[in-house]
């Protein structure tokens, strides 16, 4: 188990944010957990430690939001996301995390700027589009495999639909519950579940259900306008963070 106290200073806030996001509040907020941990340990090790914790959060979220999801969205996005996981596994030896973070960050920032300044904020909710759903689903699965960063691409497709926050949260938890469960197999074969990583995951695990339930409570009490306003602001901040992380490594 990791004994460096600075690791836990970074990890605990990250896990609390991830749990609240899994509960449905803040959407992609949870993807900050790995970057926070990566301030102290290698990003690959941080991702391996987070996966068992994410799966426990998924289970809590599935119970809280059982039966609450958009069937059309799941039917479009989930198969595509699984394809993305397969692509991530197949290209694991060649694709760097820095490139993925930079690309996703740029797309996310442009998306949120268009929402705020391009007239998207006042538009009517969009209907499902299979082609767009498949594209963002594949990207979401791929980035989720590389660094648990599947949230922003998923939201790129889902946010314009402007679903009820509860429906949005239930759809997200169902999709990523399946994606994270499937990721266990390639992570195992890539040797990421060391004894040290698993014991560290176990030490942090008690935080998972508490943080997830806090997110569930917030979503059930917040107005849709506030929910989407917060989500877009968080998404923009995460996009800037991803760009910074990518450039710091590549430049």
C-alpha positions in Angstrom: 0.0 0.0 0.0 1.2 3.5 -0.7 2.4 5.2 2.5 3.3 8.7 1.2 0.9 11.1 3.1 1.0 13.6 0.2 -0.6 10.9 -2.0 -3.6 10.8 0.3 -3.8 14.6 0.5 -4.3 14.5 -3.3 -6.3 11.3 -3.5 -9.0 12.0 -0.9 -10.4 15.2 -2.6 -10.2 13.5 -6.0 -12.2 10.5 -4.8 -14.8 12.8 -3.1 -15.2 14.6 -6.4 -15.5 11.4 -8.3 -18.1 10.1 -6.0 -20.2 13.2 -6.3 -19.9 13.0 -10.1 -20.9 9.3 -10.0 -24.0 10.3 -8.0 -24.9 12.5 -11.0 -23.7 15.9 -9.7 -21.0 17.7 -11.8 -20.8 15.2 -14.6 -17.2 15.0 -15.7 -16.0 16.4 -12.3 -14.9 12.9 -11.3 -12.2 12.7 -14.0 -10.1 15.1 -11.9 -9.3 12.3 -9.5 -6.6 10.8 -11.7 -4.9 14.1 -12.5 -4.9 14.9 -8.7 -3.3 11.6 -7.9 -0.9 12.0 -10.7 0.6 15.0 -8.9 2.3 12.4 -6.6 2.3 9.0 -8.5 2.5 8.0 -12.2 -0.8 8.5 -14.1 -1.0 4.8 -15.1 -0.7 3.8 -11.5 -3.4 6.4 -10.5 -5.8 5.0 -13.1 -5.2 1.4 -11.8 -5.9 2.5 -8.2 -9.1 4.4 -9.2 -10.7 1.6 -11.2 -11.9 -0.6 -8.3 -13.1 2.5 -6.5 -15.0 3.6 -9.5 -16.7 0.2 -9.8 -17.9 0.5 -6.2 -19.2 4.0 -6.9 -21.0 2.6 -10.0 -22.8 0.0 -7.9 -24.0 2.6 -5.4 -25.1 4.8 -8.3 -26.9 1.9 -10.0 -28.9 1.2 -6.9 -29.7 4.9 -6.4 -30.8 5.5 -10.0 -32.2 2.0 -10.8 -34.7 2.1 -13.7 -33.9 5.8 -14.4 -32.2 6.2 -17.8 -32.8 7.1 -21.4 -33.1 3.8 -23.3 -32.3 5.4 -26.6 -29.2 7.0 -25.4 -27.9 3.8 -23.8 -28.7 1.8 -27.0 -26.6 4.3 -29.1 -23.7 5.2 -26.8 -23.0 2.1 -24.8 -22.0 -0.3 -27.7 -19.9 2.5 -29.2 -18.2 3.1 -25.9 -17.3 -0.6 -25.7 -15.7 -0.4 -29.1 -13.7 2.6 -27.8 -12.4 0.5 -24.9 -11.3 -2.2 -27.4 -9.5 0.4 -29.4 -7.8 1.7 -26.3 -6.6 -1.8 -25.4 -5.4 -2.5 -28.9 -3.4 0.8 -29.1 -2.2 0.9 -25.5 1.4 0.5 -26.5 1.4 3.5 -28.9 -1.0 6.1 -27.7 0.2 8.4 -25.0 -2.1 9.9 -22.3 -0.8 13.4 -23.1 -2.1 13.3 -26.7 -5.5 12.1 -25.5 -5.8 14.7 -22.8 -4.8 17.5 -25.2 -7.3 16.5 -28.0 -10.2 16.0 -25.6 -9.4 19.2 -23.8 -9.5 21.3 -27.0 -12.8 19.7 -28.1 -14.4 20.3 -24.7 -13.3 24.0 -24.5 -14.6 24.7 -28.1 -17.9 22.9 -27.3 -18.5 24.9 -24.1 -17.5 28.2 -25.8 -20.0 27.4 -28.6 -22.7 26.7 -26.0 -22.1 30.0 -24.3 -21.4 32.4 -27.2 -22.7 30.6 -30.3 -26.4 30.7 -29.4 -26.5 27.0 -28.3 -27.5 27.9 -24.7 -30.9 29.1 -25.9 -31.6 26.3 -28.4 -34.3 23.8 -28.0 -33.3 20.3 -26.9 -31.9 18.2 -29.7 -33.1 14.8 -30.6 -30.9 11.7 -30.7 -28.5 11.3 -33.6 -27.0 7.8 -34.1 -24.0 9.0 -36.0 -23.0 11.6 -33.4 -23.8 9.2 -30.6 -21.6 6.5 -32.0 -18.7 8.9 -32.6 -18.8 10.4 -29.1 -19.4 7.0 -27.6 -16.3 5.6 -29.2 -14.3 8.6 -28.1 -15.7 8.3 -24.6 -14.8 4.6 -24.3 -11.3 5.2 -25.6 -10.5 8.1 -23.3 -12.1 6.3 -20.4 -9.8 3.3 -21.0 -6.7 5.6 -21.2 -7.3 7.8 -18.2 -10.9 7.4 -16.9 -11.6 10.6 -18.9 -14.7 9.4 -20.7 -17.0 12.0 -19.1 -16.5 15.0 -21.4 -17.0 13.1 -24.7 -20.1 11.5 -23.2 -21.4 14.9 -22.3 -20.6 16.3 -25.7 -23.4 14.0 -27.0 -25.7 14.0 -24.0 -25.8 17.7 -22.9 -27.5 19.1 -26.1 -30.4 16.6 -25.5 -31.1 18.5 -22.2 -32.6 15.5 -20.4 -34.0 15.9 -17.0 -31.0 15.8 -14.5 -32.2 12.6 -13.0 -32.5 10.9 -16.4 -29.1 12.3 -17.3 -27.5 11.0 -14.1 -29.1 7.5 -14.5 -28.0 7.2 -18.1 -24.4 8.2 -17.3 -24.1 5.8 -14.4 -25.5 2.9 -16.4 -23.2 3.5 -19.4 -20.0 3.9 -17.3 -20.9 1.0 -14.9 -20.7 -1.3 -17.9 -17.6 0.4 -19.4 -15.7 0.2 -16.1 -16.6 -3.4 -15.5 -15.4 -4.3 -19.0 -12.1 -2.4 -18.4 -11.1 -4.8 -15.6 -10.1 -7.4 -18.2 -7.6 -5.4 -20.2 -6.3 -3.7 -17.1 -5.6 -7.1 -15.6 -3.8 -8.4 -18.7 -1.8 -5.1 -18.9 -0.5 -5.9 -15.4 -2.0 -2.8 -13.7 -3.5 -4.6 -10.6 -0.4 -4.9 -8.5 -0.7 -5.8 -4.8 0.4 -2.2 -3.8 -2.3 -0.7 -6.0 -5.1 -3.0 -4.8 -4.3 -2.4 -1.1 -4.3 1.3 -1.8 -7.6 1.1 -3.5 -9.0 -0.9 -0.5 -7.8 1.8 1.9 -9.6 4.5 0.0 -12.7 2.5 -0.7 -14.9 3.6 2.3 -15.0 7.1 0.8 -16.7 5.8 -2.4 -20.3 5.1 -1.3 -20.5 8.2 0.9 -19.4 10.6 -1.8 -21.7 9.0 -4.4 -24.7 9.3 -2.2 -23.9 12.9 -1.6 -24.0 13.4 -5.4 -27.3 11.7 -5.6 -28.9 13.9 -3.0 -27.6 17.1 -4.7 -29.0 16.1 -8.1 -32.4 15.3 -6.6 -32.6 18.7 -5.0 -31.1 21.0 -7.7 -33.1 22.8 -10.4 -32.4 21.7 -14.0 -31.1 25.2 -15.0 -28.6 25.3 -12.2 -27.6 21.7 -12.9 -26.7 22.4 -16.5 -25.1 25.7 -15.7 -22.8 24.1 -13.2 -22.1 21.2 -15.5 -21.0 23.4 -18.4 -18.7 25.5 -16.1 -17.1 22.4 -14.7 -16.7 20.9 -18.2 -15.0 24.1 -19.4 -12.6 24.1 -16.4 -11.8 20.4 -17.0 -11.1 21.1 -20.7 -8.6 23.8 -19.7 -7.0 21.4 -17.2 -6.7 18.7 -19.9 -5.1 21.1 -22.3 -2.6 22.2 -19.7 -1.8 18.6 -18.7 -1.2 17.6 -22.3 1.0 20.6 -23.2 3.1 20.2 -20.1 4.2 16.8 -21.3 4.4 17.4 -25.0 6.1 20.8 -25.1 
